[in-house]
Amino acid sequence: MQIERIVIKNFKSIREMEIGEIESALILVGRNNTGKTSVVDALRAVFGLYKVTEKDFNIKKQNIEIGLTLKLTREDLEHLHRQGRVSVYKRYDVWEKDFYAKLPSCEDGRLSFTCTINWKGDVRYSDGFRKHNPKIQEIFPRVYYIDTDRRLSQFQEDLLMFREDVQLEQLRASTCMFSPAKVCNQCFQCIGLINQKPPAELRIVETARLLEYKLYQLNVKEFEEKLNRNYRKNGGHERLIFTLNCNTQEMFRIKVETCRENEGNPCPIEYLSNGMRSLYMLSMLETYTDDDTRIPSIIIVEDPEIFLHPQLQKISGEILYRLSKKNQVIFTTHSPNLLPNFTSRQIRQIILDDEYYSIVNPRAHIDSILNALGYGANDFMHTNFVFIVEGKQDKSRLPLLLEKYYSEIYDREGRLQRISIITTNSCTNIKTYANLKYMNQVYIRDQFLMIRDGDGKDPEELASQLCHYYEARNEEDIDKLPQITRKNVLILKYYSFENYFFNPEIMTVLGIVKSEDNFYERLWEKWKEYLWKLKSGKNLVQAIGKMPESPQDLKDNMEAVRVHLRGHNLYDIFYGSYKKEEQQILRAYIDLAPRDDFKDILDTIDCFSYFNSRKRSHPFPH
């Protein structure tokens, strides 16, 4: 569920403001005191996270009006049905009919309503059919808010309580077992059902005697380990320690402490500096939402960059970008370090009009954002060719391929000479745009190649979309970009660069797998375990027209597996334990692999005279 449109009237410094066409990320930029926080507080007020006071009204004490349009997917509706929201009907088709009857403003997957708050503090949710429809609040998504003070208590408690899954959530809410939308009235009609179950099948809400047994199913330790990995990856140094209190009077709260390596007593998490609190909170959100079973949430962060030095600001920006892939992320910022991974469409500049009311700048131009980013043409002054790749790992893997098939591209120290490889998370984000802009200024012109993951989609369609995107940018922007033609765009044949390293014959020679049969057996085990649940796994099933039923099925459809199954998941299965030796192993793999295994990549690179003239007649062994 995502916010698609916001309309704010008579709230703080905002007389009237509309923000439309909101995507998975909304970034509010602007000078101090222009009203960025007012937008955030308005959203929080709608979701019940901000209490409106007298100072939030204008002089005339006019009603505050905050209108939202929420976009609901089929998955959102199915989740609401499972939770017994809006309607109590068990059959989905009956529930759905009742849902639309009770929320008549929901059309074409979009629900529009207005939250009105008067001077007395009364709150109404109007949908155009009723002055107040209480059912609107029942569909609200989970909203996580990180304030500028980085207060941990409420944020942490909310998030960790959600680790408890539905069972403890029901226990706390004291809901009826037969109808989750109703409060338990202690009729005890459920006792007969409970008595029919063997002890191992009883849920927490059904018996206190097996409470501790069920708590072990919550995977608190697993969550702790995942959080520690993400926290360390994002720049944290301390180890995070979770302790679960099973005392019912303590509501099963989780205590979090930190402990540095080789030090004794752990310290409360609150002792972290404000900067490390920021990383901890973002890491926790990343860990929590990484679970594919979790319903997408809305994450609101005020000034993620405060308390952080520039490098950690960039890391925070990357975390927020990753979060926006599964959730909707909304944040305010003054720092250009958080912006490169996002597109210009996701950024709104808040300014003051002539009467000092907050508005969205209708003339905001991407160039003003780029100038603040600190990009400069000097980065390309001694470069003859530029590769733009999506993944950070591609920056280290692509040179291995270049080293084997082309000469005169490395200096005496073994570094690429006159060749730049730039990593971006997207070929249409601000970082890519900025680099293209400055490449044009230093006359690199068409000597560049944008390499985009195939993602299991039609390569020609993806390439056409990318070319058209930058053609449109050239028409509207002041500083011209290099002309991006089909020659400058490589859509990988396979899902991602990782998928080029799954030749079972070569992997057997390298000792990655015991045999070719062993490769497919391992793949089959992981398919049964979790691969089929992934979105890319479901796409594979659709592509081959059936659910694989054996290792042989995977073998027969290995080309489709490479095209449709997410490379990161596949790569971790076979190469995850070789991270320290990755460069050595991939070098050996490329040496053994026939050129045809990388044909689409090498053929595209050969089209550029810079590389065509440097082709090795006999590929160089590493």
C-alpha positions in Angstrom: 0.0 0.0 0.0 1.4 3.4 -1.0 0.4 7.0 -0.7 -0.1 8.3 -4.3 -1.3 11.9 -3.6 -1.3 14.3 -0.7 -3.4 17.5 -0.4 -2.9 19.7 2.7 -4.9 22.7 3.6 -4.7 25.2 6.6 -2.0 23.3 8.5 0.9 25.1 10.1 2.8 27.0 7.3 0.8 25.4 4.6 -2.2 27.2 3.2 -2.7 24.8 0.3 -0.3 22.2 -1.1 -0.7 19.3 -3.4 1.9 16.6 -4.0 0.9 14.1 -6.7 2.3 11.2 -8.6 4.2 10.0 -5.5 6.2 6.8 -6.1 7.9 4.4 -3.7 10.0 7.2 -2.4 9.2 10.8 -1.6 12.1 13.1 -0.8 11.4 16.6 0.5 14.3 19.0 0.0 14.5 22.7 0.8 16.0 25.3 3.1 15.4 25.4 6.8 11.9 26.6 7.9 10.3 26.2 4.4 7.8 23.6 5.6 9.3 20.1 5.0 8.5 19.0 8.5 4.9 20.4 8.2 4.3 17.9 5.4 5.7 15.1 7.5 3.6 16.1 10.5 0.4 16.3 8.3 0.9 12.7 7.3 1.6 11.6 10.8 -1.6 13.4 11.9 -3.7 11.3 9.4 -2.3 8.1 10.8 -2.7 9.1 14.4 1.0 9.6 15.1 0.9 13.4 15.6 -1.5 15.3 17.9 -2.7 18.5 16.4 -2.6 21.5 18.8 -3.8 25.1 18.6 -0.5 26.3 17.2 -1.1 24.2 14.1 -4.2 26.1 13.0 -4.2 29.4 11.1 -5.4 32.7 12.5 -8.9 32.1 11.3 -9.0 28.7 13.0 -10.2 27.1 9.8 -10.5 23.3 9.7 -7.3 21.5 8.9 -7.9 19.2 5.8 -5.4 16.5 4.8 -6.5 14.5 1.7 -4.8 11.2 0.8 -5.1 8.8 -2.1 -3.9 5.3 -1.2 -3.0 2.8 -3.9 -4.0 -0.7 -2.9 -2.7 -3.8 -4.7 -4.4 -7.2 -4.9 -1.9 -8.4 -2.2 -3.0 -5.5 0.0 -6.6 -6.6 -0.2 -5.7 -10.2 0.5 -3.8 -9.2 3.6 -6.7 -7.0 4.8 -9.0 -10.0 4.3 -6.7 -12.3 6.3 -6.7 -9.8 9.1 -10.4 -9.5 9.2 -10.2 -5.7 8.4 -13.3 -3.8 7.3 -15.4 -6.9 6.9 -15.7 -10.2 8.9 -16.7 -12.5 6.0 -14.4 -15.5 5.6 -14.9 -16.1 1.9 -12.8 -13.6 -0.1 -15.3 -12.9 -2.8 -18.0 -12.1 -0.2 -15.5 -10.1 1.9 -14.4 -8.1 -1.2 -17.9 -7.2 -2.1 -18.6 -6.0 1.4 -15.2 -4.1 1.5 -16.2 -2.0 -1.5 -19.7 -1.4 -0.1 -18.2 -0.1 3.1 -15.5 1.9 1.3 -17.3 3.2 -1.8 -14.6 5.7 -2.6 -12.2 2.8 -3.4 -12.1 2.5 -7.2 -9.5 1.1 -9.6 -7.3 0.1 -6.7 -7.3 3.6 -5.2 -8.9 4.9 -2.0 -9.4 8.6 -1.6 -10.4 10.4 1.6 -9.9 13.6 3.6 -8.9 13.8 7.2 -10.6 16.9 8.8 -9.5 18.2 12.2 -11.5 21.1 13.7 -10.5 23.6 16.4 -12.0 21.4 19.1 -9.8 18.5 18.1 -12.5 16.4 16.5 -11.2 14.2 13.7 -13.3 13.0 10.8 -12.4 10.8 7.8 -14.6 11.7 4.9 -14.7 9.7 1.7 -17.2 11.9 -0.3 -20.0 9.6 0.7 -20.0 10.0 4.4 -18.8 12.8 6.6 -17.1 10.3 8.7 -16.3 6.7 7.7 -14.5 4.8 10.6 -13.7 1.9 8.2 -11.1 4.1 6.5 -8.8 3.9 9.6 -9.0 0.1 9.5 -7.0 -0.2 6.3 -4.1 2.1 7.3 -0.7 0.5 6.7 1.9 0.3 9.4 3.8 3.5 9.7 7.3 3.7 11.2 8.6 7.2 12.1 12.2 8.2 13.0 12.4 11.7 14.5 15.3 14.1 14.6 16.1 13.2 18.2 16.4 9.5 17.3 14.3 8.4 20.3 14.5 4.6 20.4 11.9 3.6 23.0 8.6 3.7 21.0 10.2 3.0 17.7 12.0 -0.1 19.0 9.1 -1.4 21.0 6.7 -1.1 18.0 9.1 -2.8 15.6 10.2 -5.6 17.9 6.6 -6.4 19.0 5.9 -7.0 15.3 8.5 -9.7 15.3 6.1 -11.6 17.4 3.9 -12.6 14.5 0.1 -12.7 14.5 -0.1 -15.1 17.5 1.2 -12.7 20.2 -0.5 -9.8 18.4 -3.8 -11.5 18.9 -2.9 -12.3 22.5 -2.2 -8.7 23.3 -5.3 -7.5 21.5 -7.5 -10.2 23.2 -9.4 -10.9 20.0 -11.9 -13.6 19.3 -10.4 -16.7 17.9 -13.3 -17.2 15.5 -13.5 -13.5 14.4 -10.3 -11.5 14.7 -12.2 -8.2 14.2 -14.1 -8.8 17.5 -12.9 -8.4 21.0 -13.0 -11.6 23.2 -16.1 -11.5 25.5 -15.0 -14.7 27.4 -17.8 -16.8 26.1 -15.4 -19.8 26.0 -17.0 -21.3 23.0 -13.4 -21.9 21.7 -12.6 -24.4 24.5 -14.1 -27.3 22.7 -12.0 -26.5 19.6 -8.8 -26.3 21.8 -9.5 -29.7 23.4 -9.6 -31.3 20.0 -6.0 -30.4 19.2 -2.8 -32.2 20.2 -0.5 -30.0 22.4 2.0 -29.3 19.7 -0.6 -27.7 17.5 -1.9 -25.3 20.1 -1.4 -21.6 19.5 -0.3 -19.0 22.0 -3.7 -17.6 22.1 -5.1 -21.0 22.9 -3.1 -21.9 26.0 -0.7 -20.2 28.4 0.8 -23.6 29.4 2.6 -23.8 26.0 3.4 -20.1 25.8 7.2 -20.5 26.2 7.3 -23.3 23.7 5.6 -21.1 21.2 7.9 -18.2 21.9 10.7 -20.3 20.6 8.9 -20.2 17.2 9.3 -16.4 17.0 12.9 -16.7 15.7 14.1 -13.8 17.9 17.7 -15.1 17.7 17.5 -15.4 13.9 16.3 -11.8 13.8 19.2 -10.8 16.1 21.8 -12.4 13.8 20.3 -10.8 10.6 20.2 -7.4 12.3 23.8 -7.7 13.4 24.9 -8.5 9.9 23.1 -5.5 8.5 24.2 -3.2 11.3 27.9 -4.2 10.7 27.5 -3.9 6.9 26.1 -0.4 7.4 29.0 0.8 9.6 28.1 -0.3 13.1 30.9 -1.7 15.4 29.0 -3.0 18.4 27.3 -6.4 18.7 23.6 -6.2 19.4 22.3 -8.6 22.0 18.6 -9.5 22.4 17.0 -10.9 25.6 13.4 -12.1 25.6 11.4 -11.7 28.8 8.7 -14.4 29.0 7.0 -12.7 32.0 3.4 -12.1 31.0 3.3 -9.0 33.1 6.1 -7.6 31.0 4.2 -8.2 27.8 7.1 -10.4 26.4 9.2 -7.3 25.8 12.6 -7.7 24.2 15.6 -6.0 25.8 18.4 -4.8 23.4 21.9 -4.2 24.6 25.3 -3.6 22.8 28.7 -5.1 23.5 32.0 -4.3 21.8 34.4 -7.0 20.9 36.6 -8.2 23.8 34.7 -6.1 26.3 32.8 -7.3 29.3 29.4 -6.0 30.4 26.9 -5.1 27.7 25.4 -1.6 27.7 21.8 -0.5 27.1 21.1 0.3 23.4 20.2 3.9 24.5 23.9 4.5 25.2 24.6 4.6 21.5 25.5 8.0 20.0 22.8 9.7 18.0 24.6 8.9 14.8 24.9 5.2 15.5 21.2 5.2 16.7 20.3 6.4 13.2 22.2 3.4 11.6 20.7 1.0 14.2 17.2 2.2 13.5 17.6 2.0 9.7 19.3 -1.4 10.0 16.4 -2.6 12.1 13.9 -1.5 9.5 16.0 -3.1 6.7 16.2 -6.4 8.6 12.5 -6.4 9.5 11.2 -5.6 6.0 13.6 -8.0 4.3 11.3 -10.8 5.3 9.2 -11.5 2.2 6.2 -12.4 4.3 6.0 -8.9 5.8 3.4 -6.5 4.4 4.9 -3.4 2.9 4.9 -0.4 5.3 5.4 3.4 5.2 8.7 4.6 6.6 9.1 8.3 7.5 12.5 9.7 8.5 13.4 13.3 9.4 16.8 14.3 8.2 18.6 10.9 8.0 21.9 12.7 7.6 22.1 14.4 11.0 24.7 13.1 13.4 26.4 11.3 10.5 29.6 12.0 8.6 29.4 12.1 4.7 30.3 8.4 4.2 27.7 7.2 6.7 25.2 9.6 5.0 25.8 7.8 1.8 25.3 4.5 3.5 22.0 5.8 5.0 20.9 6.8 1.5 21.6 3.3 0.2 19.6 1.8 3.1 16.7 4.0 2.4 16.9 3.1 -1.3 16.8 -0.6 -0.5 13.9 0.0 1.9 12.0 1.8 -0.9 12.1 -1.4 -3.0 9.6 -3.1 -0.7 8.1 -0.2 1.2 7.2 3.4 0.7 9.9 5.7 2.1 9.4 9.4 2.9 12.2 11.6 4.2 13.3 15.2 4.5 17.0 16.1 3.9 19.5 18.9 3.3 22.2 16.5 2.2 23.0 15.6 -1.4 24.7 12.4 -0.1 21.3 10.7 0.3 20.0 11.5 -3.2 22.1 9.8 -5.9 20.2 6.5 -6.0 16.8 8.1 -6.4 15.2 9.7 -9.5 14.3 13.3 -9.9 10.6 12.3 -10.0 10.9 11.2 -6.4 12.2 14.6 -5.2 10.1 17.6 -4.3 11.5 21.0 -3.4 9.6 22.9 -0.7 9.9 26.7 -0.8 8.1 29.7 0.6 5.8 31.8 -1.7 5.6 35.6 -1.7 3.3 35.4 1.3 5.6 33.0 3.2 3.4 30.0 2.8 4.9 26.6 2.1 4.5 25.4 -1.5 6.0 22.8 -3.8 8.4 24.6 -6.2 6.7 24.3 -9.7 9.9 25.3 -11.4 12.3 23.0 -9.6 14.9 21.8 -12.1 17.1 18.7 -11.9 20.1 20.8 -12.5 19.7 22.7 -9.3 19.8 19.3 -7.5 22.8 18.1 -9.5 24.8 21.3 -8.6 24.2 20.5 -5.0 25.4 16.9 -5.4 29.0 18.0 -5.9 29.5 16.2 -9.2 32.1 17.6 -11.5 33.5 17.0 -14.9 37.0 16.6 -13.5 36.2 13.0 -12.7 36.2 12.1 -16.4 39.1 14.3 -17.6 41.4 11.3 -18.2 38.8 8.8 -19.3 38.3 7.4 -22.7 35.4 5.0 -22.0 32.8 4.7 -19.2 30.8 1.6 -18.1 27.7 2.3 -16.1 26.6 -0.8 -14.1 23.8 -1.3 -11.6 25.4 -3.5 -9.0 28.4 -2.8 -6.8 29.6 -6.3 -7.3 29.6 -5.8 -11.1 32.4 -3.2 -10.6 34.7 -5.9 -9.4 33.5 -8.7 -11.7 33.4 -6.9 -15.1 37.2 -6.1 -15.1 37.9 -9.8 -14.8 36.2 -10.3 -18.2 37.9 -7.3 -19.7 41.3 -8.5 -18.5 40.9 -11.8 -20.4 39.6 -10.5 -23.7 41.3 -7.1 -24.2 44.8 -5.7 -24.0 46.3 -2.4 -23.0 43.5 -1.6 -20.5 45.6 -1.9 -17.3 48.5 0.2 -16.0 51.6 -1.2 -14.4 50.0 -1.2 -11.0 47.2 -3.4 -12.3 44.5 -0.7 -12.3 42.2 0.1 -15.2 43.6 2.9 -17.2 41.4 5.5 -19.1 38.3 3.3 -18.3 35.8 4.2 -15.6 33.2 1.8 -14.1 30.5 3.7 -12.3 28.0 1.8 -10.1 24.4 3.0 -9.8 21.4 1.2 -8.4 19.4 2.3 -11.4 20.1 3.5 -14.9 17.5 6.3 -14.5 18.5 7.7 -11.1 20.1 11.0 -10.4 23.6 9.6 -10.1 23.4 8.2 -13.7 22.0 11.4 -15.0 24.7 13.5 -13.4 27.5 11.3 -14.8 26.0 11.4 -18.3 25.8 15.2 -18.0 29.4 15.6 -17.2 30.6 13.0 -19.6 29.1 15.1 -22.3 31.0 18.2 -21.1 34.4 16.5 -21.5 33.6 15.1 -24.9 33.3 11.4 -24.1 30.0 11.6 -26.0 29.1 8.1 -27.2 32.0 6.3 -25.6 30.0 4.7 -22.9 27.9 1.6 -22.2 25.0 1.3 -19.8 24.7 -2.3 -18.6 21.3 -3.1 -17.1 20.1 -6.4 -15.5 17.7 -8.4 -17.6 15.4 -9.1 -14.6 13.6 -11.7 -16.6 12.0 -9.1 -18.9 12.1 -8.5 -22.7 15.5 -7.0 -23.4 14.4 -4.9 -26.4 11.5 -3.4 -24.5 13.8 -2.5 -21.6 16.4 -0.9 -23.9 13.7 1.0 -25.8 12.3 2.4 -22.5 15.8 3.5 -21.4 16.5 5.3 -24.7 13.1 7.0 -24.7 13.6 8.0 -21.0 16.8 10.0 -21.8 15.4 11.3 -25.0 12.6 12.9 -23.0 15.1 14.2 -20.4 17.1 15.9 -23.2 14.1 17.7 -24.4 13.3 19.2 -21.0 16.7 19.8 -19.5 19.1 22.8 -20.0 22.3 20.9 -20.1 22.3 18.4 -23.0 23.2 14.7 -22.4 25.0 12.5 -24.8 22.7 10.8 -27.3 21.8 7.4 -25.9 21.2 5.0 -28.7 20.6 1.2 -28.7 24.4 0.8 -29.1 24.9 2.4 -25.7 22.6 0.1 -23.9 23.2 -3.5 -23.0 20.4 -5.4 -21.4 21.9 -8.6 -20.0 20.6 -11.8 -21.5 20.3 -13.3 -18.1 18.6 -11.9 -14.9 21.9 -10.4 -13.7 25.6 -10.6 -14.1 25.8 -13.4 -11.4 23.7 -15.7 -13.7 26.6 -16.0 -16.1 28.5 -18.1 -13.7 26.3 -21.2 -13.5 27.9 -23.6 -16.0 27.8 -26.9 -14.0 30.6 -28.4 -16.0 33.0 -25.6 -15.1 31.8 -25.5 -11.5 32.6 -29.2 -11.2 36.2 -28.6 -12.4 36.6 -25.8 -9.9 35.3 -27.9 -7.1 32.3 -25.6 -6.4 30.0 -28.7 -6.9 30.9 -32.4 -6.7 29.4 -33.1 -10.1 26.9 -31.8 -12.6 24.2 -33.9 -11.0 25.1 -32.5 -7.6 24.6 -29.0 -9.0 21.0 -29.7 -10.0 20.3 -31.7 -6.8 21.5 -28.7 -4.7 19.4 -26.3 -6.8 16.4 -28.6 -6.5 16.7 -28.7 -2.6 16.8 -24.9 -2.5 13.9 -24.7 -5.0 11.7 -26.8 -2.7 12.9 -24.8 0.4 12.3 -21.2 -0.7 13.2 -20.4 -4.4 9.7 -21.2 -5.6 8.2 -18.6 -3.1 10.3 -15.7 -4.6 8.7 -13.4 -7.1 11.3 -14.4 -9.6 10.6 -18.1 -8.8 6.9 -17.5 -9.6 7.9 -15.8 -12.9 10.1 -18.9 -13.8 7.1 -21.2 -13.3 5.0 -18.9 -15.5 7.8 -18.8 -18.2 8.2 -22.6 -18.4 4.5 -23.3 -18.0 4.7 -25.6 -15.0 6.1 -26.1 -11.5 9.4 -28.0 -11.6 9.0 -31.4 -10.0 12.5 -32.8 -10.1 16.2 -31.9 -10.6 15.8 -33.1 -14.2 13.1 -30.4 -14.7 15.5 -27.7 -13.6 18.2 -29.2 -15.8 15.9 -29.2 -18.8 15.0 -25.6 -18.2 18.4 -24.2 -17.0 18.4 -21.5 -19.6 15.1 -20.2 -18.3 16.4 -20.5 -14.8 19.3 -18.1 -15.7 16.9 -15.7 -17.4 14.1 -15.6 -14.8 15.5 -16.5 -11.4 17.1 -13.7 -9.3 20.8 -14.0 -9.6 21.7 -12.9 -6.0 19.7 -15.8 -4.6 21.3 -18.4 -7.0 24.8 -17.0 -6.5 24.6 -17.3 -2.7 23.7 -21.0 -3.0 26.9 -22.0 -4.7 29.3 -19.1 -4.1 28.2 -17.8 -0.8 30.9 -19.6 1.2 33.7 -18.3 -1.2 33.4 -14.6 -0.6 37.0 -14.2 0.5 38.2 -16.1 -2.6 35.6 -14.7 -5.0 38.0 -12.9 -7.3 40.3 -15.9 -7.6 37.4 -18.3 -8.3 35.8 -16.0 -10.9 39.1 -15.5 -12.7 39.5 -19.2 -12.9 35.9 -19.6 -14.0 36.3 -17.0 -16.8 39.5 -18.8 -18.0 37.7 -22.1 -18.3 34.4 -20.8 -19.7 34.0 -20.6 -23.5 33.5 -17.1 -25.0 29.9 -18.0 -26.0 29.0 -18.1 -22.3 29.5 -14.3 -22.3 28.7 -13.7 -25.9 26.1 -10.9 -25.5 28.4 -8.9 -23.2 31.5 -9.3 -25.3 29.8 -8.7 -28.7 28.3 -5.5 -27.4 31.7 -4.3 -26.1 33.4 -5.2 -29.4 31.1 -2.7 -31.2 33.1 0.1 -29.7 36.3 0.9 -31.6 38.2 1.5 -28.3 37.8 -2.2 -27.4 37.6 -3.6 -30.9 41.2 -2.4 -31.5 42.3 -4.0 -28.3 40.8 -7.4 -28.8 43.2 -10.3 -28.0 43.6 -12.7 -30.8 44.2 -15.3 -28.2 42.3 -14.7 -25.0 44.7 -14.0 -22.1 44.7 -16.5 -19.3 44.6 -14.9 -15.9 
